[in-house]
Amino acid sequence: MNTVFNRRTVLMAAAVGASTTLLQACGGGDDEPHRNIIEVAQNTPDLSILVEAVVAAGLAPTLSAGTLTVFAPTNAAFAALLTELGVSKQALLANKPLLTAVLTYHVLSSTVSLASVTVGKAITPVGGGFFKIESAGGLKITDGRNRVSNITATDIQASNGVVHLVDRVLLPANQDIVATAQALPDFSILVEAVVAAGLVETLQGTGPFTVFAPTNTAFAALLAELGVSKAALLADKALLTKVLTYHVVGARVLKAEVPVGAAIATVQGQTFMVDTSLKITDQKQRTTSIVATDVFTSNGVIHVVDRVLLPA
């Protein structure tokens, strides 16, 4: 399932150049670097707030041993986070549970160099949750809250792993599938349907799940197709449950992981197919387009579809 960057010479020249400069500045250019990850950070002025945060969270011993990869936010990244959260640096450093959750979300439990980063697929940090890295337009990370960070330097070597610099602090997901849908106006009918079918608790569960989520326009088209009112549809719990669970896969499947041309089993029990153009064929041979992908949640991922899928 791993995908390797195969265009890194062209796409990542600027990042590699920047990392070379940092390697020299940190004294990490030797074949056998002698500084561990914490020492590398301590010797990089632009990582001073990260070092403060690591010390405040009590994670310095952890990051000094083992074999790790750290996506290290710069001072500017932390300054932006303070503004985003509306807190002072002192308040952030005093919140050890939050610091620990955030910092461990930046750490992988193995050495992952630029050449071996997986593209578009779920990457699981030691703190739990997941994020993905993409290479279009430069190296970018999408975190659990669907925020995007740029990787600005790569392959800074340490005695116990490797460091990549990022220009935004990554944050793990803080909303499940239901809460995410509730926050998006275009899913208001879907949310009504999930409530009417009694599926809220299920979709708030641990999962992970993948939900192919129909928009309000998709539901409006379904009502016209079936010749029923919204009230009548929402009152038919058996039909609602059958249709809605047909949109749910009992695993986390990002866009890059969708098995094209293969039958995809749903929680409802029946399958559908996805082709190379991201069109779904349901059990009634109707086609639906996936119009947006990889909306991350704490218990899975949402893909947006422009037509309600129907089982047989």
N, C-alpha and C positions, 0 to 999 in steps of 0.2 A: 504493500500500500504506500510505501515511501516514494516521494517525488523529489528529485534533486535539481537544484538550479542548474540549468544547462546553458544559460546565456549570461553567466555572471561577469564575464570579461567585459561585455558591453554595458550591461545594466548597472553594475556595481563599481565601476572604475572610481567614481568620486568617493564612495564609501570606503573602498579599500585604501585609497590614497590617504584619506583622513585617518584611518586606523593605523597606517604605517607611521604617520607623524606621532600619533599618540603612543605607539609602541616605543618609539625612540625616546619620547619624553618620559615615559614610565620606566625606562630601562628594561623593557620586555622583549627586546629584539634578539636576545641570545637564543641559541638553539635549545637551551635548557633554562627557561626562566626561573629565577630564584624567589620571586615575590609571589605570595598567594593572592587571592582575589581581594581580600581586605587591604593588603599592603599596596597592591596596584591602585586601588581606589584612593587610599590615603596619599599616594604620590601623584594623584591627578587633581589639580585644583578645582576643576569643574565638577568634581564628584564630592565636594566637601559636605553638602547637605545630606547626600546619600549615606556618607560615613556616619554623620550624626544620627541619622534615622536608624541605621543598623545597630549602632551602639545603644541607642535608647530602647530598641526592641529586644536587646540581649542576643542578637543573632551573629555577633562577630565571631565567636568560636565556630559556629556552624559553617560560615562562609570562608573560614580559614582552612578547612579540611575537606575530605571527600573529593569527588570529581564532579564539577558543577559547570553550568552555564548561567551567567547573570546578564539580564537585559538591564543595564544601569541607566537610570534617569539622571540627566544633568541638573545642575543648579537651576537653570531656567525652567526645566520641566517641573521641578518642585515648586518654584515660585508661581507658575501657572496653576498648579494643583491647589495651592493655598487660596488663590483667587476663586477658583472654581468651587471649592468647598466652603468658602467664606470663613476660614479659620486662620489663626496665626500659626507661625512655625512652632511656637512654644506649645500651643494646644495640640497640634498634630503629634509632636514628639512625646507629649504626655499621654497620648491615647495608645497604650501598648497593644491592645487587641487589634485595633484598626491597623496600626503600623505593621504588626506581624502578618496580618492577612494580606496587606498590600505588598509588602516586601517579598514574602515567599511566593507571591504570584509572579514575580519577576525571575524566578530561579528554576532551572531544570536540573534534574538529578543525573545528568551525564554531560559530557563535553559535546557541544553541537557547534561546529564551525560553519562559516558561510557556505562551504561546499556541501554540507549535509543537512541544511535546513529544509524541512518539508514545506512545500508550498500549498496553500489553500486548504490544508487539512488540520484537524484539531490537534493542538499541542497542549499537553497537560503539565503544568508546573507543579512544584512540590507542595504548594499551598492549596492545591485543588482547583477545580474549575478548568477552563480551557481558553485558549485564544488561537488565532491563526495568523500566518505571515503570508503576504503576497508580494510579488515582484513587479507588477505593472506600475510603471512610473516611479520606480525605486522601491527599496525594501520598506514595507509598511506592515504594522501589526494592528489587527482589530481585536480589541479586548472584550471582556464579558459584558460591557455596557455599550458596545457598538461604537466606541470611541477609537479614533485612528491615531497611531503614533508612527513617526518615521524612525527607522534605524539609521543613525547618522555616521556610525563607525563600527567596524566589525573586526573580529579575530584579534582582540587584544589578549595576548597570551599571559597566563598566570601559571604558577606551579601546580595548582589544583583545578585548572579548567580554563575557561575563556570568557571574555567580557565583550558584549556588544553595547554601544551607547544608543539611547533612545531619547527623543525630544519631548516626550510626554509620559507622565507616570501612568502605568497601566492599572486599571481597576477591575477587580473580579465582578461578575454579575451580581446584582442585588434584587432582581425581579424574576419571578417564575413566568411560565408561559401565559398564564391567565393575567397576571399583573401587566405584562408587556402588551398583551392585546388590549387590555382596558385603557392603556395610555395612548393608543393609536386610534384616532377617530374613525378611520376607514374600516375598523374591525368591530364596530358597535353592534351590528346585527349578529356577527359570529359570537360575540360575548353573550348577547341575549339568548342565542340558541344553546350555547354551552350551559348557561344557567338553567334554562327550561328543561334540558335533558338530564340535569343532575350530574354533570361531568366536571364541575369546578374542582372538587376535591381530587379527582383523578388526575387532572392536568396540573394540579399543584403538587403532585407527588414527586418522589425522588427522580423517577425516570431512569435514564434520559429518554426524551421523546423527540421526534421530529413531527412538526405539524405543518401540513400544506393548507395554509389559511386563506379561505375565500374572502374577498373584499365585499363591501356593502353592495357594489354594483353587481358582483357575481351572485349574491343572494337575490337581488331584485330580478335578475335574469332567470334565476331558478323558479321564482314565484310565477313569472309569466309562462315559463315552460311547463310547469305543473298545473297551471290554472288555479292556484290557490292563493289565499291571502296570507300575509305574514302571521297573523293571529292563528289561523288554522294550522299553519306549519309548526309554529311553536307549541301548539296544543297537542300535536301528535308525537308524544315522547318516544314511542317505539321507532317511528321513522327517523326522527331527529337523531336518536342514539345510533342507529344503523349508519346514517349518512355521516355524522360527525366522526365516529370512530374509524370510518373508512379513510379519513384524512390524516390519521395518526399512525406513525411508524414507531414501534417500540424500541428505538435505538436512536442515537444521535448521528444524523447523516448530513454532513455539510455538502454544499454544491459540488465540490471536487470529489466527493466520495459517493455520489449518486451512481448506482449501478445501471448505466445506460443499456437499454435493450434487454434487461432482465426483469422478471416478475418481482415486484416489490410487495412484500407481505405487510398488511396493515393490522392494526389492533382489532379491527372488525372481523378479520379472517380472510377476506378476499384480497386480491392483488390488483395492481395497476402497473403500467409500463411508462418509462420516460425515455424519450429519444434524444438524439444529439443536439437538437435545437431547443431542448428543455420544454418539450410538449408532452403532456400526460395523456395517455389513452386509458379511459376507465372501463369498467366492466360492461357498460352499455355502448362501447365504441365511440363515445364522445371525446373530443379533444379539448384540452385545457392548457393554457400557457402559464409557465412559471414566470412571473413578471418581476420578482425581486427575491433575492436569496440571502441566506445566512444572517438572519436577525437573531442574535444570540440572547439566550436567557439562562437563568441559573440551573434549569433542569432540562435544557435541550436547545433546539434551534427551530426557527420558523422560516418557511418559504411562502411567499405570497402567490396565490393563484387567481386568475381572472374568471374562473368558472367553477361552480360547485361540482365536485366529483360525485358520481352516483355508482353504487354497487349494483350487482345484478338483482 
